[in-house]
Amino acid sequence: MLARALRHVPPWTIYIVGALPALWMTYQTLTGTIGIDPVRAIEWGLGLWALRLLIATLCITPLRWVGLNLIRFRRQLGLVAFAYVVLHFTAWLTIDMGLRWGQILPDLVKRWYIVVGMAALIMLVPLAVTSNTASIRRLGAKGWNRLHKLAYPATILATVHFMMVGKVYTAEVLIYAGILCALLAVRVGRSVLQWRDGA
């Protein structure tokens, strides 16, 4: 039923729906309702949505294995996730650090949670750049799929970054970490079964 209904939903609607959290945070900022620490609230909110969307993107393939084919939305979902990662990083650079490069550059190599977050961002850049049909043709399907497996280590690092920044393992943190572990276990389990079948 759900899969049939989603066939009529254009993939570009993901961009509109994906922009809603950022627009809501913008509205809260302008109206002064975002919280007592707006800078932290903006950074945290953008980072949280980035992590949610990265995990949601990784869910597309396992859902396809059980009959729910959402593959036509994966590219858009991944690009929206990358946009939130970039917004999160930009918010840290500008409204948090105020572009004070004398402080930013040492922090990039001194604070481990920033190092981990930057590593995740760097891994996501080639995925965003190659999220188009021309890149699939140029790299070939196998090469493109191999490159886009970087989504897994990038999301692992993003989750670790999220946990390190929060410093407290709340239920929310544990839920996201648990979902990611389950996705990795399913992926590894399927790969092992395919290897055994082909052996």
DAFENUR-V905343 format. One record per helix or strand of 2 or more residues. SS is the DSSP state (h for helix, s for strand). FROM is the first residue (numbers start at 1). LEN is the number of residues. If there is no record, write none. Layout:
BEGIN
SS&FROM&LEN  SS&FROM&LEN
END
This chain:
BEGIN
h&2&5  h&13&19  h&38&28  h&71&26  h&101&10  h&112&18  h&133&15  h&150&17  h&171&28
END
